Amino acid sequence: LAAITMPTLVLCGADDNDNGSAGRLAEALPDASRATIPGTHMSSVTKPELGAALAAFLAG
């Protein structure tokens, strides 16, 4: 993972407790930022916070 130098956004649901560690993944990527979205693994994709986090990341 250390070889991935492109800016990366790690997203996770606040209540997603069974899909590894988003925090550790973000720490392992040299240029990563992390956003936590309300909800579970799948319900978080319906939240407006997801779109806001993506837009902010893409805007730089």
mmCIF file of the N, C-alpha and C atoms, coordinates in Angstrom:
data_MODEL
# 
_entry.id   MODEL 
# 
loop_
_atom_site.group_PDB 
_atom_site.id 
_atom_site.type_symbol 
_atom_site.label_atom_id 
_atom_site.label_alt_id 
_atom_site.label_comp_id 
_atom_site.label_asym_id 
_atom_site.label_entity_id 
_atom_site.label_seq_id 
_atom_site.pdbx_PDB_ins_code 
_atom_site.Cartn_x 
_atom_site.Cartn_y 
_atom_site.Cartn_z 
_atom_site.occupancy 
_atom_site.B_iso_or_equiv 
_atom_site.pdbx_formal_charge 
_atom_site.auth_seq_id 
_atom_site.auth_comp_id 
_atom_site.auth_asym_id 
_atom_site.auth_atom_id 
_atom_site.pdbx_PDB_model_num 
ATOM 1   N N  . LEU A 1 1  ? 0.810   -1.203 0.000  1.00 0.00 ? 1  LEU A N  1 
ATOM 2   C CA . LEU A 1 1  ? 0.000   0.000  0.000  1.00 0.00 ? 1  LEU A CA 1 
ATOM 3   C C  . LEU A 1 1  ? 0.852   1.265  0.000  1.00 0.00 ? 1  LEU A C  1 
ATOM 4   N N  . ALA A 1 2  ? 2.021   1.183  0.558  1.00 0.00 ? 2  ALA A N  1 
ATOM 5   C CA . ALA A 1 2  ? 2.886   2.361  0.635  1.00 0.00 ? 2  ALA A CA 1 
ATOM 6   C C  . ALA A 1 2  ? 3.287   2.865  -0.745 1.00 0.00 ? 2  ALA A C  1 
ATOM 7   N N  . ALA A 1 3  ? 3.204   2.023  -1.758 1.00 0.00 ? 3  ALA A N  1 
ATOM 8   C CA . ALA A 1 3  ? 3.570   2.428  -3.117 1.00 0.00 ? 3  ALA A CA 1 
ATOM 9   C C  . ALA A 1 3  ? 2.468   3.221  -3.810 1.00 0.00 ? 3  ALA A C  1 
ATOM 10  N N  . ILE A 1 4  ? 1.277   3.242  -3.241 1.00 0.00 ? 4  ILE A N  1 
ATOM 11  C CA . ILE A 1 4  ? 0.169   3.998  -3.835 1.00 0.00 ? 4  ILE A CA 1 
ATOM 12  C C  . ILE A 1 4  ? 0.303   5.445  -3.379 1.00 0.00 ? 4  ILE A C  1 
ATOM 13  N N  . THR A 1 5  ? 0.743   6.300  -4.273 1.00 0.00 ? 5  THR A N  1 
ATOM 14  C CA . THR A 1 5  ? 1.009   7.692  -3.904 1.00 0.00 ? 5  THR A CA 1 
ATOM 15  C C  . THR A 1 5  ? -0.088  8.644  -4.354 1.00 0.00 ? 5  THR A C  1 
ATOM 16  N N  . MET A 1 6  ? -1.071  8.152  -5.072 1.00 0.00 ? 6  MET A N  1 
ATOM 17  C CA . MET A 1 6  ? -2.179  8.989  -5.523 1.00 0.00 ? 6  MET A CA 1 
ATOM 18  C C  . MET A 1 6  ? -3.077  9.332  -4.337 1.00 0.00 ? 6  MET A C  1 
ATOM 19  N N  . PRO A 1 7  ? -3.601  10.565 -4.277 1.00 0.00 ? 7  PRO A N  1 
ATOM 20  C CA . PRO A 1 7  ? -4.542  10.897 -3.212 1.00 0.00 ? 7  PRO A CA 1 
ATOM 21  C C  . PRO A 1 7  ? -5.709  9.898  -3.203 1.00 0.00 ? 7  PRO A C  1 
ATOM 22  N N  . THR A 1 8  ? -6.049  9.444  -2.027 1.00 0.00 ? 8  THR A N  1 
ATOM 23  C CA . THR A 1 8  ? -7.052  8.391  -1.867 1.00 0.00 ? 8  THR A CA 1 
ATOM 24  C C  . THR A 1 8  ? -8.027  8.789  -0.774 1.00 0.00 ? 8  THR A C  1 
ATOM 25  N N  . LEU A 1 9  ? -9.303  8.527  -1.012 1.00 0.00 ? 9  LEU A N  1 
ATOM 26  C CA . LEU A 1 9  ? -10.325 8.765  -0.002 1.00 0.00 ? 9  LEU A CA 1 
ATOM 27  C C  . LEU A 1 9  ? -10.822 7.418  0.494  1.00 0.00 ? 9  LEU A C  1 
ATOM 28  N N  . VAL A 1 10 ? -10.706 7.193  1.783  1.00 0.00 ? 10 VAL A N  1 
ATOM 29  C CA . VAL A 1 10 ? -11.213 5.976  2.414  1.00 0.00 ? 10 VAL A CA 1 
ATOM 30  C C  . VAL A 1 10 ? -12.532 6.346  3.079  1.00 0.00 ? 10 VAL A C  1 
ATOM 31  N N  . LEU A 1 11 ? -13.607 5.719  2.634  1.00 0.00 ? 11 LEU A N  1 
ATOM 32  C CA . LEU A 1 11 ? -14.944 5.973  3.170  1.00 0.00 ? 11 LEU A CA 1 
ATOM 33  C C  . LEU A 1 11 ? -15.405 4.778  3.981  1.00 0.00 ? 11 LEU A C  1 
ATOM 34  N N  . CYS A 1 12 ? -16.136 5.047  5.051  1.00 0.00 ? 12 CYS A N  1 
ATOM 35  C CA . CYS A 1 12 ? -16.731 3.947  5.803  1.00 0.00 ? 12 CYS A CA 1 
ATOM 36  C C  . CYS A 1 12 ? -17.975 4.446  6.513  1.00 0.00 ? 12 CYS A C  1 
ATOM 37  N N  . GLY A 1 13 ? -18.876 3.522  6.774  1.00 0.00 ? 13 GLY A N  1 
ATOM 38  C CA . GLY A 1 13 ? -20.054 3.836  7.561  1.00 0.00 ? 13 GLY A CA 1 
ATOM 39  C C  . GLY A 1 13 ? -19.695 3.871  9.035  1.00 0.00 ? 13 GLY A C  1 
ATOM 40  N N  . ALA A 1 14 ? -20.285 4.788  9.760  1.00 0.00 ? 14 ALA A N  1 
ATOM 41  C CA . ALA A 1 14 ? -19.990 4.928  11.189 1.00 0.00 ? 14 ALA A CA 1 
ATOM 42  C C  . ALA A 1 14 ? -20.312 3.649  11.968 1.00 0.00 ? 14 ALA A C  1 
ATOM 43  N N  . ASP A 1 15 ? -21.304 2.908  11.495 1.00 0.00 ? 15 ASP A N  1 
ATOM 44  C CA . ASP A 1 15 ? -21.706 1.676  12.177 1.00 0.00 ? 15 ASP A CA 1 
ATOM 45  C C  . ASP A 1 15 ? -21.262 0.429  11.421 1.00 0.00 ? 15 ASP A C  1 
ATOM 46  N N  . ASP A 1 16 ? -20.262 0.568  10.557 1.00 0.00 ? 16 ASP A N  1 
ATOM 47  C CA . ASP A 1 16 ? -19.729 -0.559 9.789  1.00 0.00 ? 16 ASP A CA 1 
ATOM 48  C C  . ASP A 1 16 ? -18.590 -1.179 10.593 1.00 0.00 ? 16 ASP A C  1 
ATOM 49  N N  . ASN A 1 17 ? -18.899 -2.250 11.301 1.00 0.00 ? 17 ASN A N  1 
ATOM 50  C CA . ASN A 1 17 ? -17.917 -2.861 12.199 1.00 0.00 ? 17 ASN A CA 1 
ATOM 51  C C  . ASN A 1 17 ? -17.406 -4.209 11.721 1.00 0.00 ? 17 ASN A C  1 
ATOM 52  N N  . ASP A 1 18 ? -17.796 -4.634 10.526 1.00 0.00 ? 18 ASP A N  1 
ATOM 53  C CA . ASP A 1 18 ? -17.417 -5.981 10.105 1.00 0.00 ? 18 ASP A CA 1 
ATOM 54  C C  . ASP A 1 18 ? -16.689 -6.019 8.761  1.00 0.00 ? 18 ASP A C  1 
ATOM 55  N N  . ASN A 1 19 ? -16.065 -4.916 8.366  1.00 0.00 ? 19 ASN A N  1 
ATOM 56  C CA . ASN A 1 19 ? -15.362 -4.891 7.080  1.00 0.00 ? 19 ASN A CA 1 
ATOM 57  C C  . ASN A 1 19 ? -13.940 -4.381 7.223  1.00 0.00 ? 19 ASN A C  1 
ATOM 58  N N  . GLY A 1 20 ? -13.252 -4.805 8.229  1.00 0.00 ? 20 GLY A N  1 
ATOM 59  C CA . GLY A 1 20 ? -11.865 -4.384 8.411  1.00 0.00 ? 20 GLY A CA 1 
ATOM 60  C C  . GLY A 1 20 ? -11.783 -3.031 9.087  1.00 0.00 ? 20 GLY A C  1 
ATOM 61  N N  . SER A 1 21 ? -10.642 -2.408 8.983  1.00 0.00 ? 21 SER A N  1 
ATOM 62  C CA . SER A 1 21 ? -10.411 -1.141 9.664  1.00 0.00 ? 21 SER A CA 1 
ATOM 63  C C  . SER A 1 21 ? -10.113 -0.044 8.657  1.00 0.00 ? 21 SER A C  1 
ATOM 64  N N  . ALA A 1 22 ? -11.060 0.850  8.463  1.00 0.00 ? 22 ALA A N  1 
ATOM 65  C CA . ALA A 1 22 ? -10.848 1.982  7.559  1.00 0.00 ? 22 ALA A CA 1 
ATOM 66  C C  . ALA A 1 22 ? -9.727  2.874  8.079  1.00 0.00 ? 22 ALA A C  1 
ATOM 67  N N  . GLY A 1 23 ? -9.628  3.004  9.379  1.00 0.00 ? 23 GLY A N  1 
ATOM 68  C CA . GLY A 1 23 ? -8.570  3.825  9.962  1.00 0.00 ? 23 GLY A CA 1 
ATOM 69  C C  . GLY A 1 23 ? -7.184  3.291  9.650  1.00 0.00 ? 23 GLY A C  1 
ATOM 70  N N  . ARG A 1 24 ? -7.008  1.999  9.811  1.00 0.00 ? 24 ARG A N  1 
ATOM 71  C CA . ARG A 1 24 ? -5.701  1.396  9.503  1.00 0.00 ? 24 ARG A CA 1 
ATOM 72  C C  . ARG A 1 24 ? -5.392  1.472  8.016  1.00 0.00 ? 24 ARG A C  1 
ATOM 73  N N  . LEU A 1 25 ? -6.415  1.307  7.178  1.00 0.00 ? 25 LEU A N  1 
ATOM 74  C CA . LEU A 1 25 ? -6.206  1.426  5.738  1.00 0.00 ? 25 LEU A CA 1 
ATOM 75  C C  . LEU A 1 25 ? -5.758  2.839  5.388  1.00 0.00 ? 25 LEU A C  1 
ATOM 76  N N  . ALA A 1 26 ? -6.430  3.845  5.933  1.00 0.00 ? 26 ALA A N  1 
ATOM 77  C CA . ALA A 1 26 ? -6.057  5.233  5.658  1.00 0.00 ? 26 ALA A CA 1 
ATOM 78  C C  . ALA A 1 26 ? -4.643  5.532  6.156  1.00 0.00 ? 26 ALA A C  1 
ATOM 79  N N  . GLU A 1 27 ? -4.274  4.977  7.294  1.00 0.00 ? 27 GLU A N  1 
ATOM 80  C CA . GLU A 1 27 ? -2.921  5.186  7.822  1.00 0.00 ? 27 GLU A CA 1 
ATOM 81  C C  . GLU A 1 27 ? -1.860  4.527  6.943  1.00 0.00 ? 27 GLU A C  1 
ATOM 82  N N  . ALA A 1 28 ? -2.204  3.425  6.295  1.00 0.00 ? 28 ALA A N  1 
ATOM 83  C CA . ALA A 1 28 ? -1.241  2.694  5.473  1.00 0.00 ? 28 ALA A CA 1 
ATOM 84  C C  . ALA A 1 28 ? -1.021  3.341  4.104  1.00 0.00 ? 28 ALA A C  1 
ATOM 85  N N  . LEU A 1 29 ? -1.945  4.165  3.671  1.00 0.00 ? 29 LEU A N  1 
ATOM 86  C CA . LEU A 1 29 ? -1.822  4.845  2.380  1.00 0.00 ? 29 LEU A CA 1 
ATOM 87  C C  . LEU A 1 29 ? -1.167  6.198  2.596  1.00 0.00 ? 29 LEU A C  1 
ATOM 88  N N  . PRO A 1 30 ? -0.094  6.499  1.865  1.00 0.00 ? 30 PRO A N  1 
ATOM 89  C CA . PRO A 1 30 ? 0.685   7.713  2.133  1.00 0.00 ? 30 PRO A CA 1 
ATOM 90  C C  . PRO A 1 30 ? -0.087  9.024  1.979  1.00 0.00 ? 30 PRO A C  1 
ATOM 91  N N  . ASP A 1 31 ? -1.043  9.083  1.055  1.00 0.00 ? 31 ASP A N  1 
ATOM 92  C CA . ASP A 1 31 ? -1.756  10.341 0.810  1.00 0.00 ? 31 ASP A CA 1 
ATOM 93  C C  . ASP A 1 31 ? -3.257  10.125 0.914  1.00 0.00 ? 31 ASP A C  1 
ATOM 94  N N  . ALA A 1 32 ? -3.680  9.512  2.012  1.00 0.00 ? 32 ALA A N  1 
ATOM 95  C CA . ALA A 1 32 ? -5.094  9.185  2.188  1.00 0.00 ? 32 ALA A CA 1 
ATOM 96  C C  . ALA A 1 32 ? -5.765  10.140 3.153  1.00 0.00 ? 32 ALA A C  1 
ATOM 97  N N  . SER A 1 33 ? -7.033  10.355 2.898  1.00 0.00 ? 33 SER A N  1 
ATOM 98  C CA . SER A 1 33 ? -7.892  11.007 3.875  1.00 0.00 ? 33 SER A CA 1 
ATOM 99  C C  . SER A 1 33 ? -9.057  10.057 4.117  1.00 0.00 ? 33 SER A C  1 
ATOM 100 N N  . ARG A 1 34 ? -9.728  10.263 5.223  1.00 0.00 ? 34 ARG A N  1 
ATOM 101 C CA . ARG A 1 34 ? -10.788 9.344  5.630  1.00 0.00 ? 34 ARG A CA 1 
ATOM 102 C C  . ARG A 1 34 ? -12.044 10.126 5.946  1.00 0.00 ? 34 ARG A C  1 
ATOM 103 N N  . ALA A 1 35 ? -13.179 9.587  5.530  1.00 0.00 ? 35 ALA A N  1 
ATOM 104 C CA . ALA A 1 35 ? -14.471 10.182 5.870  1.00 0.00 ? 35 ALA A CA 1 
ATOM 105 C C  . ALA A 1 35 ? -15.365 9.088  6.433  1.00 0.00 ? 35 ALA A C  1 
ATOM 106 N N  . THR A 1 36 ? -16.015 9.397  7.527  1.00 0.00 ? 36 THR A N  1 
ATOM 107 C CA . THR A 1 36 ? -16.956 8.470  8.139  1.00 0.00 ? 36 THR A CA 1 
ATOM 108 C C  . THR A 1 36 ? -18.361 8.992  7.870  1.00 0.00 ? 36 THR A C  1 
ATOM 109 N N  . ILE A 1 37 ? -19.181 8.141  7.280  1.00 0.00 ? 37 ILE A N  1 
ATOM 110 C CA . ILE A 1 37 ? -20.531 8.492  6.871  1.00 0.00 ? 37 ILE A CA 1 
ATOM 111 C C  . ILE A 1 37 ? -21.510 7.834  7.841  1.00 0.00 ? 37 ILE A C  1 
ATOM 112 N N  . PRO A 1 38 ? -22.567 8.536  8.259  1.00 0.00 ? 38 PRO A N  1 
ATOM 113 C CA . PRO A 1 38 ? -23.545 7.903  9.145  1.00 0.00 ? 38 PRO A CA 1 
ATOM 114 C C  . PRO A 1 38 ? -24.127 6.636  8.512  1.00 0.00 ? 38 PRO A C  1 
ATOM 115 N N  . GLY A 1 39 ? -24.312 5.616  9.318  1.00 0.00 ? 39 GLY A N  1 
ATOM 116 C CA . GLY A 1 39 ? -24.954 4.399  8.843  1.00 0.00 ? 39 GLY A CA 1 
ATOM 117 C C  . GLY A 1 39 ? -24.032 3.201  8.833  1.00 0.00 ? 39 GLY A C  1 
ATOM 118 N N  . THR A 1 40 ? -24.555 2.126  8.256  1.00 0.00 ? 40 THR A N  1 
ATOM 119 C CA . THR A 1 40 ? -23.821 0.871  8.153  1.00 0.00 ? 40 THR A CA 1 
ATOM 120 C C  . THR A 1 40 ? -23.082 0.818  6.820  1.00 0.00 ? 40 THR A C  1 
ATOM 121 N N  . HIS A 1 41 ? -22.519 -0.337 6.529  1.00 0.00 ? 41 HIS A N  1 
ATOM 122 C CA . HIS A 1 41 ? -21.759 -0.520 5.289  1.00 0.00 ? 41 HIS A CA 1 
ATOM 123 C C  . HIS A 1 41 ? -22.598 -0.144 4.067  1.00 0.00 ? 41 HIS A C  1 
ATOM 124 N N  . MET A 1 42 ? -23.822 -0.618 4.004  1.00 0.00 ? 42 MET A N  1 
ATOM 125 C CA . MET A 1 42 ? -24.654 -0.350 2.827  1.00 0.00 ? 42 MET A CA 1 
ATOM 126 C C  . MET A 1 42 ? -25.564 0.861  2.995  1.00 0.00 ? 42 MET A C  1 
ATOM 127 N N  . SER A 1 43 ? -26.085 1.109  4.186  1.00 0.00 ? 43 SER A N  1 
ATOM 128 C CA . SER A 1 43 ? -27.009 2.241  4.322  1.00 0.00 ? 43 SER A CA 1 
ATOM 129 C C  . SER A 1 43 ? -26.299 3.577  4.160  1.00 0.00 ? 43 SER A C  1 
ATOM 130 N N  . SER A 1 44 ? -25.002 3.610  4.372  1.00 0.00 ? 44 SER A N  1 
ATOM 131 C CA . SER A 1 44 ? -24.269 4.873  4.245  1.00 0.00 ? 44 SER A CA 1 
ATOM 132 C C  . SER A 1 44 ? -24.256 5.384  2.807  1.00 0.00 ? 44 SER A C  1 
ATOM 133 N N  . VAL A 1 45 ? -24.440 4.498  1.828  1.00 0.00 ? 45 VAL A N  1 
ATOM 134 C CA . VAL A 1 45 ? -24.415 4.949  0.430  1.00 0.00 ? 45 VAL A CA 1 
ATOM 135 C C  . VAL A 1 45 ? -25.639 5.774  0.066  1.00 0.00 ? 45 VAL A C  1 
ATOM 136 N N  . THR A 1 46 ? -26.650 5.792  0.923  1.00 0.00 ? 46 THR A N  1 
ATOM 137 C CA . THR A 1 46 ? -27.851 6.586  0.652  1.00 0.00 ? 46 THR A CA 1 
ATOM 138 C C  . THR A 1 46 ? -27.826 7.934  1.362  1.00 0.00 ? 46 THR A C  1 
ATOM 139 N N  . LYS A 1 47 ? -26.783 8.223  2.091  1.00 0.00 ? 47 LYS A N  1 
ATOM 140 C CA . LYS A 1 47 ? -26.706 9.443  2.897  1.00 0.00 ? 47 LYS A CA 1 
ATOM 141 C C  . LYS A 1 47 ? -26.115 10.600 2.099  1.00 0.00 ? 47 LYS A C  1 
ATOM 142 N N  . PRO A 1 48 ? -26.652 11.797 2.272  1.00 0.00 ? 48 PRO A N  1 
ATOM 143 C CA . PRO A 1 48 ? -26.095 12.959 1.571  1.00 0.00 ? 48 PRO A CA 1 
ATOM 144 C C  . PRO A 1 48 ? -24.658 13.262 1.989  1.00 0.00 ? 48 PRO A C  1 
ATOM 145 N N  . GLU A 1 49 ? -24.273 12.840 3.173  1.00 0.00 ? 49 GLU A N  1 
ATOM 146 C CA . GLU A 1 49 ? -22.895 13.060 3.629  1.00 0.00 ? 49 GLU A CA 1 
ATOM 147 C C  . GLU A 1 49 ? -21.883 12.352 2.733  1.00 0.00 ? 49 GLU A C  1 
ATOM 148 N N  . LEU A 1 50 ? -22.296 11.253 2.117  1.00 0.00 ? 50 LEU A N  1 
ATOM 149 C CA . LEU A 1 50 ? -21.394 10.545 1.206  1.00 0.00 ? 50 LEU A CA 1 
ATOM 150 C C  . LEU A 1 50 ? -21.073 11.423 0.004  1.00 0.00 ? 50 LEU A C  1 
ATOM 151 N N  . GLY A 1 51 ? -22.101 11.996 -0.603 1.00 0.00 ? 51 GLY A N  1 
ATOM 152 C CA . GLY A 1 51 ? -21.881 12.890 -1.740 1.00 0.00 ? 51 GLY A CA 1 
ATOM 153 C C  . GLY A 1 51 ? -21.053 14.097 -1.362 1.00 0.00 ? 51 GLY A C  1 
ATOM 154 N N  . ALA A 1 52 ? -21.305 14.644 -0.183 1.00 0.00 ? 52 ALA A N  1 
ATOM 155 C CA . ALA A 1 52 ? -20.542 15.809 0.275  1.00 0.00 ? 52 ALA A CA 1 
ATOM 156 C C  . ALA A 1 52 ? -19.071 15.456 0.468  1.00 0.00 ? 52 ALA A C  1 
ATOM 157 N N  . ALA A 1 53 ? -18.800 14.288 1.041  1.00 0.00 ? 53 ALA A N  1 
ATOM 158 C CA . ALA A 1 53 ? -17.408 13.864 1.252  1.00 0.00 ? 53 ALA A CA 1 
ATOM 159 C C  . ALA A 1 53 ? -16.700 13.641 -0.080 1.00 0.00 ? 53 ALA A C  1 
ATOM 160 N N  . LEU A 1 54 ? -17.387 13.026 -1.023 1.00 0.00 ? 54 LEU A N  1 
ATOM 161 C CA . LEU A 1 54 ? -16.796 12.805 -2.347 1.00 0.00 ? 54 LEU A CA 1 
ATOM 162 C C  . LEU A 1 54 ? -16.524 14.125 -3.061 1.00 0.00 ? 54 LEU A C  1 
ATOM 163 N N  . ALA A 1 55 ? -17.489 15.032 -3.015 1.00 0.00 ? 55 ALA A N  1 
ATOM 164 C CA . ALA A 1 55 ? -17.319 16.327 -3.682 1.00 0.00 ? 55 ALA A CA 1 
ATOM 165 C C  . ALA A 1 55 ? -16.158 17.106 -3.075 1.00 0.00 ? 55 ALA A C  1 
ATOM 166 N N  . ALA A 1 56 ? -16.062 17.096 -1.752 1.00 0.00 ? 56 ALA A N  1 
ATOM 167 C CA . ALA A 1 56 ? -14.966 17.812 -1.087 1.00 0.00 ? 56 ALA A CA 1 
ATOM 168 C C  . ALA A 1 56 ? -13.618 17.203 -1.461 1.00 0.00 ? 56 ALA A C  1 
ATOM 169 N N  . PHE A 1 57 ? -13.541 15.880 -1.509 1.00 0.00 ? 57 PHE A N  1 
ATOM 170 C CA . PHE A 1 57 ? -12.292 15.215 -1.878 1.00 0.00 ? 57 PHE A CA 1 
ATOM 171 C C  . PHE A 1 57 ? -11.903 15.547 -3.315 1.00 0.00 ? 57 PHE A C  1 
ATOM 172 N N  . LEU A 1 58 ? -12.852 15.477 -4.223 1.00 0.00 ? 58 LEU A N  1 
ATOM 173 C CA . LEU A 1 58 ? -12.561 15.739 -5.634 1.00 0.00 ? 58 LEU A CA 1 
ATOM 174 C C  . LEU A 1 58 ? -12.233 17.207 -5.894 1.00 0.00 ? 58 LEU A C  1 
ATOM 175 N N  . ALA A 1 59 ? -12.774 18.092 -5.066 1.00 0.00 ? 59 ALA A N  1 
ATOM 176 C CA . ALA A 1 59 ? -12.486 19.523 -5.215 1.00 0.00 ? 59 ALA A CA 1 
ATOM 177 C C  . ALA A 1 59 ? -11.078 19.858 -4.742 1.00 0.00 ? 59 ALA A C  1 
ATOM 178 N N  . GLY A 1 60 ? -10.501 18.943 -3.970 1.00 0.00 ? 60 GLY A N  1 
ATOM 179 C CA . GLY A 1 60 ? -9.134  19.127 -3.495 1.00 0.00 ? 60 GLY A CA 1 
ATOM 180 C C  . GLY A 1 60 ? -9.091  19.954 -2.287 1.00 0.00 ? 60 GLY A C  1 
# 
